[in-house]
Amino acid sequence: MLKITDTLQLQTPLILAPMSGITNGAFRSLIFRENKIVNSPINVSNSQTNNFLTNVDPTSEIENAVGLMVTEFVSVEALIRNNQRCLQMLKFLPTEKPIAIQIFGYEINHMVQAAKMVEEFGADLLDINCGCPVPKVVRRGGGAELMRQPGHLRKMLSAIKKEIKIPIGVKIRSGWDEAHKNAIEIAKLVEAEGASMLTIHARTKVQGYSGKVDYNIVEEICKSISIPTIGSGDICDIEDAKFYLGLGVRGLMIGRASLKNPWVFKDIFNALCGAVEQESRSYQEIVRILRDYNFLLQNDLPEKAILGRLKQLVAQITKGQVGGTKLRAALCQAKTTEQFFELLC
Ligand SMILES: Cc1cc2nc3c(=O)[nH]c(=O)nc-3n(C[C@H](O)[C@H](O)[C@H](O)COP(=O)(O)O)c2cc1C
């Protein structure tokens, strides 16, 4: 179990990362379904995993390997104007709890207004994006730009904290660039302003999503604050998970690896609990998951967009499969979802 606050405790410390254009309701439902735990395999005597097991209550029945899901980020400017697309993005199923809604923006009054809306929507945690490197977000003062304005961030967090009761999380990067790595200072500020969780993706804004993660910064943050630190960046398997836990993080956030292996949470959870063998998945399993995803997407998106999402998933999930390259090339040519599934089977 990972305790965020007295009122929010995660069954496992494994968190689905917010990913714009990926982690919509359909994707979250898919991940939730695929990572159900049938028989909780907790093995308390496994010495290798003690670090993890201190966070798990061995008497509790764990139902899902995913402890928390975070929505794609939503713009506070769109949210407070009641933009329909934005409101749609915030919808979640009652089964998806606990859930965090992530917002991005700059203007303090608007952030406060949006935070109240997030609370009214029933989110368990409000997450504030201080890490997005995308120019159109940063230019307007949001995302990683907030790390360059600690004074403004402090006022923003303080104002939000006064207005909502749900816990606040903040997701940061290591800094703007190599010469300006201020994640430790920001992490302390975030804790001082009453946030309950800090997620660190220890690449700079300039690095984007490539290059080395700065693990020293992750370790330093864990030593510097007492609210739970969640590690994010290149966590793909049990080895990565153990490595991050060794740095002192209390939770693990997994993003891109969930496209390549939608069962990654269950795999890591089982392995951390001492399971020796990894489940292997057949081609039929991959076809099944793509069919399920197609079905789930029908509620959210039009046909063309669904086809795009299916191609996005198949491009990752078939990596390492025999004949995967040929299959991916063929599927990318599909013009409709019908054609896509004809080619797949
Ligand atoms: C396509 C894509 C979209 C992302 N969107 C968001 C977002 O909306 N909010 C956010 O905080 N991080 C976002 N991220 C960053 C991820 O949450 C995560 O921190 C990063 O990808 C590193 O983790 P990973 O190696 O497990 O993917 C995004 C990443 C990707 C690849």
The ligand as a MOL file (V3000), in Angstrom:
LIG
                    3D

  0  0  0     0  0            999 V3000
M  V30 BEGIN CTAB
M  V30 COUNTS 31 33 0 0 0
M  V30 BEGIN ATOM
M  V30 1 C 2.9880 10.9420 -25.7840 0
M  V30 2 C 3.2620 11.4150 -24.3970 0
M  V30 3 C 2.3860 12.2850 -23.7740 0
M  V30 4 C 2.6400 12.7330 -22.4730 0
M  V30 5 N 1.7250 13.5500 -21.8600 0
M  V30 6 C 1.9260 13.9400 -20.5770 0
M  V30 7 C 0.9410 14.7050 -19.8800 0
M  V30 8 O -0.1400 15.0090 -20.3800 0
M  V30 9 N 1.2410 15.0850 -18.6030 0
M  V30 10 C 2.4260 14.7400 -17.9830 0
M  V30 11 O 2.6480 15.1000 -16.8360 0
M  V30 12 N 3.3470 13.9940 -18.6140 0
M  V30 13 C 3.1160 13.5800 -19.8830 0
M  V30 14 N 4.0350 12.7690 -20.4850 0
M  V30 15 C 5.2160 12.3210 -19.7210 0
M  V30 16 C 4.9330 10.9690 -19.0340 0
M  V30 17 O 3.9270 11.0800 -18.0530 0
M  V30 18 C 6.2240 10.3880 -18.3970 0
M  V30 19 O 6.6340 11.2270 -17.3430 0
M  V30 20 C 7.3540 10.2650 -19.4020 0
M  V30 21 O 6.8980 9.7130 -20.6240 0
M  V30 22 C 8.4840 9.3610 -18.8430 0
M  V30 23 O 7.9860 8.1110 -18.4690 0
M  V30 24 P 8.0320 6.7870 -19.4060 0
M  V30 25 O 9.4580 6.5580 -19.8070 0
M  V30 26 O 7.4800 5.7190 -18.5050 0
M  V30 27 O 7.1570 7.0490 -20.5930 0
M  V30 28 C 3.8070 12.3140 -21.7890 0
M  V30 29 C 4.6920 11.4500 -22.4290 0
M  V30 30 C 4.4350 10.9940 -23.6920 0
M  V30 31 C 5.4170 10.0420 -24.3400 0
M  V30 END ATOM
M  V30 BEGIN BOND
M  V30 1 1 1 2
M  V30 2 1 2 3
M  V30 3 2 2 30
M  V30 4 2 3 4
M  V30 5 1 4 5
M  V30 6 1 4 28
M  V30 7 2 5 6
M  V30 8 1 6 7
M  V30 9 1 6 13
M  V30 10 2 7 8
M  V30 11 1 7 9
M  V30 12 1 9 10
M  V30 13 2 10 11
M  V30 14 1 10 12
M  V30 15 2 12 13
M  V30 16 1 13 14
M  V30 17 1 14 15
M  V30 18 1 14 28
M  V30 19 1 15 16
M  V30 20 1 16 17
M  V30 21 1 16 18
M  V30 22 1 18 19
M  V30 23 1 18 20
M  V30 24 1 20 21
M  V30 25 1 20 22
M  V30 26 1 22 23
M  V30 27 1 23 24
M  V30 28 2 24 25
M  V30 29 1 24 26
M  V30 30 1 24 27
M  V30 31 2 28 29
M  V30 32 1 29 30
M  V30 33 1 30 31
M  V30 END BOND
M  V30 END CTAB
M  END
